[in-house]
Amino acid sequence: MAAAVKMYSTRFCPYCIRARTLLDSKGVTYTDIGVDGQPALRREMSAISGRSTVPQIWIGKHHVGGFDDLARLERQGQLDELLQLTQ
């Protein structure tokens, strides 16, 4: 079973759009939690990630971070491996 992917994002954030594009290009199914105008969800995201910027991405129980972190994993050839891990 592949790891579940969860992302907190906003609709128009360029980094969120790039993260969605990368995940979509890999055929990854993910839960996209929109925090636009949702202060409670943004607080939840900040509380569990320790960060206040979007996107914040988890693969299984592993907190990847933002788009730059996701792209770094892809460049290093580690993203596919992480996506294949089970929870």
Backbone torsions as a table, in degrees:
resi	resn	phi	psi	omega
1	MET	NA	129.8	179.8
2	ALA	-75.4	152.7	-179.3
3	ALA	-66.9	142.9	176.1
4	ALA	-73.9	141.6	179.8
5	VAL	-115.3	132.2	180.0
6	LYS	-129.8	136.6	179.7
7	MET	-136.9	129.8	170.1
8	TYR	-92.6	132.1	-174.5
9	SER	-153.9	176.4	168.1
10	THR	-122.5	160.6	-174.8
11	ARG	-65.2	-39.9	-169.4
12	PHE	-109.0	3.9	177.5
13	CYS	-65.9	125.0	-178.2
14	PRO	-62.3	-32.3	178.8
15	TYR	-72.2	-33.8	175.8
16	CYS	-66.2	-42.9	178.8
17	ILE	-61.9	-42.8	179.2
18	ARG	-65.7	-38.2	177.9
19	ALA	-64.6	-44.1	177.8
20	ARG	-60.6	-43.3	-179.5
21	THR	-61.0	-43.9	179.6
22	LEU	-65.0	-47.0	179.9
23	LEU	-64.3	-41.5	178.5
24	ASP	-62.9	-39.3	-178.8
25	SER	-64.6	-23.4	178.7
26	LYS	-93.9	-0.9	180.0
27	GLY	72.1	24.8	-177.4
28	VAL	-82.3	132.0	171.7
29	THR	-89.4	130.8	-177.3
30	TYR	-142.7	157.4	174.3
31	THR	-95.1	120.7	-178.8
32	ASP	-106.8	110.1	-177.3
33	ILE	-98.5	107.6	-178.9
34	GLY	-77.3	126.3	179.3
35	VAL	-105.9	8.7	176.7
36	ASP	-57.6	120.4	176.7
37	GLY	62.2	21.2	-178.6
38	GLN	-123.4	77.0	-175.9
39	PRO	-57.9	-33.0	179.8
40	ALA	-66.7	-41.3	178.3
41	LEU	-68.3	-36.8	177.6
42	ARG	-65.5	-39.8	177.0
43	ARG	-64.4	-41.6	177.2
44	GLU	-58.6	-47.1	179.6
45	MET	-59.0	-47.4	-179.4
46	SER	-63.3	-39.2	-178.6
47	ALA	-65.0	-40.9	-176.2
48	ILE	-88.3	-20.2	-179.1
49	SER	-102.5	-23.9	-174.1
50	GLY	77.2	10.2	-179.0
51	ARG	-130.0	153.6	-178.6
52	SER	-111.1	-2.0	-178.2
53	THR	-95.1	155.7	175.6
54	VAL	-110.2	153.6	-3.9
55	PRO	-79.1	160.4	168.3
56	GLN	-123.8	125.1	-168.9
57	ILE	-123.1	136.4	174.0
58	TRP	-121.8	139.6	169.7
59	ILE	-118.1	110.1	-170.7
60	GLY	61.9	-130.0	179.6
61	LYS	-93.7	0.0	-178.3
62	HIS	-86.9	118.8	176.1
63	HIS	-81.1	109.9	-179.8
64	VAL	-73.5	-43.6	-174.6
65	GLY	114.4	-139.1	-178.0
66	GLY	-97.5	-166.6	-178.1
67	PHE	-62.4	-42.4	-179.6
68	ASP	-57.3	-39.5	178.9
69	ASP	-67.5	-41.5	178.1
70	LEU	-62.9	-45.5	180.0
71	ALA	-64.6	-36.4	178.0
72	ARG	-62.8	-43.8	176.9
73	LEU	-59.1	-41.4	179.2
74	GLU	-64.0	-47.0	179.8
75	ARG	-61.5	-34.4	-178.2
76	GLN	-84.8	-0.3	178.9
77	GLY	74.2	20.5	-176.9
78	GLN	-104.0	-12.6	-175.0
79	LEU	-66.5	-46.6	-178.5
80	ASP	-60.4	-40.5	179.0
81	GLU	-62.5	-44.4	180.0
82	LEU	-64.7	-38.3	178.9
83	LEU	-65.2	-25.7	-178.7
84	GLN	-84.8	-13.6	-179.4
85	LEU	-65.1	146.0	174.0
86	THR	-90.3	158.1	-178.5
87	GLN	-72.6	NA	NA
